[in-house]
Amino acid sequence: MPGDDRIAATGGRPPMVRMAGVSKAFDGRTVLDAVDFAVRAGEKVTLIGPSGSGKTTILRLAIGLTKPDAGLIEIDGRYLWHEIRAGQLVDAGERHARGVRRVVGMVFQQFNLFPHMTALQNVRDPTIQVLGLTRDEAESRAVELLTQVGLADHMAKRPAQLSGGQQQRVAIARALALRPKVMLFDEVTSALDPELVGEVLRVIRELAHATDMAMLLVTHEISFAEDIADRVLMFDAGRIVEDGPPAQVLKDPTHPRTRQFLRAIIER
């Protein structure tokens, strides 16, 4: 049956995220070209590479915001855009995909907070609507998470009253509130002033070290990637050109494109 090799491909454990032969093009331009990779439960994987190399598209595919042109995507052992009927793999629709992707959370470059809601409401209300929690349960969870990300004194503030770093931490708490098994981070510090980057990276670093969630992170913060990642994937022109532990990919890369990219990042 298609996908039966997925356990062997991830060290004996079923993958939380698996892509097999995934391709995607926009306006005739290939963004991803037959990409294969898998992320095990609890594994932290960072994606690096130049702009336009396909990293963000990988995240959008993993959460179902973008549909692949070809290939298979699995989330927590379930096909995202396919299902098995009578022993055959067939296309599935948006309703099926919505059910599968509920275990995936994502934090975007932009904060995407509701401007008319307080920080507490931004974290609390989605859990009522999506998870069906009672108001008391949802509020307790929101308070706990906002405290965890260092915003215990800012829960009553609206986004306009918060710094960029504080807004991004609210967005992280909101994503965590939905109890994902996989968290995706898309260059979450790129919209921040340089002095605010550290506070957000600290929260993600603590989360990475403390949680058993699988995590996929797109970042240009190389020292951050080295610190939290179990694996680093180097993307170039829609393909993975290098895949290995941080000590190898970031310190002793084997592919010329990886060496070139890292030199450019370091010399900035």
Secondary structure, 3 states (H helix, E strand, C coil): CCCCCCCHHHCCCCEEEEEEEEEEEECCEEEEEEEEEEEECCCEEEEECCCCCCHHHHHHHHCCCCCCCEEEEEECCEECCEEEECCEEEECCHHHHHHHHHHEEEECCCCCCCCCCCHHHHHHHHHHHHHCCCHHHHHHHHHHHHHHCCCCCCCCCCHHHCCHHHHHHHHHHHHHHCCCCEEEEECCCCCCCHHHHHHHHHHHHHHHHHCCCEEEEECCCHHHHHHHCCEEEEEECCEEEEEECHHHHCCCCCCHHHHHHHHHHHCC
